[in-house]
Each structure stands twice: as C-alpha cells, then as structure tokens.
Amino acid sequence: MTTDRLAEACAGIGGFAPQDARDQQMWQRLTAFCAREPKAFERDPTTGHVTGSAFVLSADLSAVLLTHHAKLDRWLQLGGHCDGIADARFTAQKEAYEESGLARISLLSDQVFDIDIHEIPDNSREAAHLHYDVRYLFRAEAGDIRASAESKALAWVPLAKLSQYSRADSVLILQEKLARLQSGGA
C-alpha cells in the first residue's frame, strides 16, 4: 500500500504507534480493511465496520468507567458505531457522552490508545461480523454518571479490580497499556 493510500485510509482513525506484535497485527488489519472497503465507517454487517470506543478514566486516573452492555450482557468500555461518520475519535467521544451522562470529558492523547478487532455474534437483525474497534483514552472532568438505554448499569471500576468485571482480553488490555504508558516504556 502506498504512503498516500495508507494516509487516506487512516484519515478517520488518527495516528497509532504499535507497541508490540499484537498492536502491529491489529494496525495492519485495520488499515488494510479501511484501504479496501469504501464503506468501512458505515454500519454494514456484510463488510464489518470501524467503531469508536472510549476508555474513560476517573479524574484521579484510578478507575475506568464501564458499561454493562444490555445486548451483549458484558461489562465493556463505552463506544459505538461510526454510522457513516469517518471519524472514529469523534464517535468515541460522542458515545462516551451519550452513554455516561458525564458533562465534560477530555481526550488524554491525540494518538489511538488501542485497536481491537473482534467478532460480533449473529442475532435476529444481522449476521456475525467484525468490529474494527479503535479506542481512545479519556479523562472524566465533570458530571455524574447516568446509564443510557443501551446499558444495564455503569460502574467506576478501580483499575486493580478490572478482572472482577471482565475476563475479556480486549478490556483487560487497559491495565497493561496504562502501566506501559505510565512507565514511559514501549
């Protein structure tokens, strides 16, 4: 893929600095998908699609806000579909506001924090498909949390207790990546 083609494909994602083999593989799969799929940011289960997610940390950075997703019945980070808007960071922030009730959150880095490509199981409305989930790191600054209709509950989960809410590597990776970020290491 040429540099120009890669830049065009990634325009709605932002910069990402892969830290390990997993990151490199996810980045390669995401950019290849965006380069070949003109509907990458649309909600089309026949092709899969890019989604935007937000790991929202508490003001003191000691906890993450998780939603108990109503449809999937799992504790997850906030986020959702781009629905045709080719800006995953905007989607992540919009979904974080809509799903949390918070009045103000701030982006902690312009860089993509994580990428996770995972399958969404089939359901009565659509076949199984891939979500190319682009994740960003935010900090809560103001407001009280309030669950949306998409959620059974919201919880500020202390980072040290994250595994008590989720066993999914796609959620637990937050601990590893934050530790790496805080130590200044790769």
C-alpha positions, 0 to 999 in steps of 0.5 A, spaced: 500 500 500 502 506 498 504 512 503 498 516 500 493 510 500 495 508 507 494 516 509 487 516 506 485 510 509 487 512 516 484 519 515 478 517 520 482 513 525 488 518 527 495 516 528 497 509 532 504 507 534 504 499 535 507 497 541 508 490 540 506 484 535 499 484 537 498 492 536 502 491 529 497 485 527 491 489 529 494 496 525 495 492 519 488 489 519 485 495 520 488 499 515 488 494 510 480 493 511 479 501 511 484 501 504 479 496 501 472 497 503 469 504 501 464 503 506 468 501 512 465 507 517 458 505 515 454 500 519 454 494 514 454 487 517 456 484 510 463 488 510 464 489 518 465 496 520 470 501 524 467 503 531 469 508 536 470 506 543 472 510 549 476 508 555 474 513 560 478 514 566 476 517 573 479 524 574 484 521 579 486 516 573 484 510 578 478 507 575 475 506 568 468 507 567 464 501 564 458 499 561 454 493 562 452 492 555 444 490 555 445 486 548 451 483 549 450 482 557 458 484 558 461 489 562 465 493 556 468 500 555 463 505 552 463 506 544 459 505 538 458 505 531 461 510 526 454 510 522 457 513 516 461 518 520 469 517 518 471 519 524 472 514 529 475 519 535 469 523 534 464 517 535 468 515 541 467 521 544 460 522 542 458 515 545 462 516 551 457 522 552 451 519 550 452 513 554 455 516 561 451 522 562 458 525 564 458 533 562 465 534 560 470 529 558 477 530 555 481 526 550 488 524 554 492 523 547 491 525 540 494 518 538 489 511 538 490 508 545 488 501 542 485 497 536 481 491 537 478 487 532 473 482 534 467 478 532 460 480 533 455 474 534 449 473 529 442 475 532 435 476 529 437 483 525 444 481 522 449 476 521 456 475 525 461 480 523 467 484 525 468 490 529 474 494 527 474 497 534 479 503 535 479 506 542 481 512 545 483 514 552 479 519 556 479 523 562 472 524 566 472 532 568 465 533 570 458 530 571 455 524 574 454 518 571 447 516 568 446 509 564 443 510 557 438 505 554 443 501 551 446 499 558 444 495 564 448 499 569 455 503 569 460 502 574 467 506 576 471 500 576 478 501 580 483 499 575 486 493 580 479 490 580 478 490 572 478 482 572 472 482 577 468 485 571 471 482 565 475 476 563 475 479 556 482 480 553 480 486 549 478 490 556 483 487 560 488 490 555 487 497 559 491 495 565 497 493 561 497 499 556 496 504 562 502 501 566 506 501 559 504 508 558 505 510 565 512 507 565 514 511 559 516 504 556 514 501 549 
